[in-house]
Amino acid sequence: MGDSMMKFLKEKRFEILLFVGCAAVFLLTFYLYHLPLKAVIYPSALCFAILIIAFALQYAKRLRVRRILKRLEALPDSLSDEISVMHSGSSEDYLKIINKLLERERQITGEHEENLRDMTDYYTTWVHQIKIPISTMRLILENDDTEESRKLRDELFKIEQYVEMVLTYLRLGSDHTDYVFTEVNVDQVVKSALRKFASQFILSGLKLEYEGIKRTVISDEKWLRFVVEQVLSNSLKYTREGKVSIYMDGDDLCISDTGIGISQDNIPRIFQKGYTGETGRKDKASTGLGLYLCKRICTNLGHRISVSSRLGQGTTVKINLKREM
């Protein structure tokens, strides 16, 4: 603010010097003709006050224009360049153009938000509708306990996960995503996720190491459960033999496996949207969205998520449950 005012006064130095020069001429003239100097001082002081008011109004207008111009920084470069070369236009012309652009921006933003709401509503309805035939198929398969039906149930479970991931992805991009922060029992969240993946543990033959966690944290139970489920899903997907361990290490909820692991070159990029890495490219079903969603959700919850891994030895995902404000 101070620098901006000094810059404004420097730009107005000609007007200030002109005023001072005129006042000096009048003072010198009155002095040489032996006229009362008060007759010059009072009008000069009044004119100086008027000058200050005029400068203040100009400065306020300048600040308003600068605030509007800052919003133009998001314009495409080509349009910004066209506006910047219009030296012949007056400031009023600029303001008219800017106001029209801002009005168009508000219109486009409103249309985008409406389209996003419509898309979210559509997919939300679609998810609920698709769950009905999925549940029906599951009931049918439950009555047929064969190796083939078990494989079909496993594939059906994957479909359910992908459907839930679509809904989660859309909800994260919505302005109406609600987070309810309460005391969350970590043990209940983990056990709920384990119940969901119980059949996958049985089919894979993996050993589970979990002794229970006596810990409550401030979080959103629904969103935290999604993160835990997604990490468990990855462990089951990429672990052929061995075990999955779940435990607390300080403030970190750790989910560790003895799977195929991740190369050190890939670790810095695994939370990027759509990034699947070498492991994902081998697994054609990988979407590259799971860990990306986990990262975004943890950030929104005020938690941190990190991964350590060694290729061929396994992976450990740590979810720091100490909420960062």
Sequence and secondary structure as in RCSB ss.txt:
>XXXX:A:sequence
MGDSMMKFLKEKRFEILLFVGCAAVFLLTFYLYHLPLKAVIYPSALCFAILIIAFALQYAKRLRVRRILKRLEAL
PDSLSDEISVMHSGSSEDYLKIINKLLERERQITGEHEENLRDMTDYYTTWVHQIKIPISTMRLILENDDTEESR
KLRDELFKIEQYVEMVLTYLRLGSDHTDYVFTEVNVDQVVKSALRKFASQFILSGLKLEYEGIKRTVISDEKWLR
FVVEQVLSNSLKYTREGKVSIYMDGDDLCISDTGIGISQDNIPRIFQKGYTGETGRKDKASTGLGLYLCKRICTN
LGHRISVSSRLGQGTTVKINLKREM
>XXXX:A:secstr
 HHHHHHHHHHTHHHHHHHHHHHHHHHHHHHHTT  THHHHHHHHHHHHHHHHHHHHHHHHHHHHHHHHHHGGGS
 HHHHHHHHT TTS HHHHHHHHHHHHHHHHHHHHHHHHHHHHHHHHHHHHHHHHHHHHHHHHHHHHT  SHHHH
HHHHHHHHHHHHHHHHHHHHHHTSTT     EEEEHHHHHHHHHHHTHHHHHHHT EEE      EEEE HHHHH
HHHHHHHHHHHHS  SSEEEEEEETTEEEEEE SS   TTTGGGTTSTT  HHHHHHSTT  S HHHHHHHHHHH
HT EEEEEEETTTEEEEEEE S   
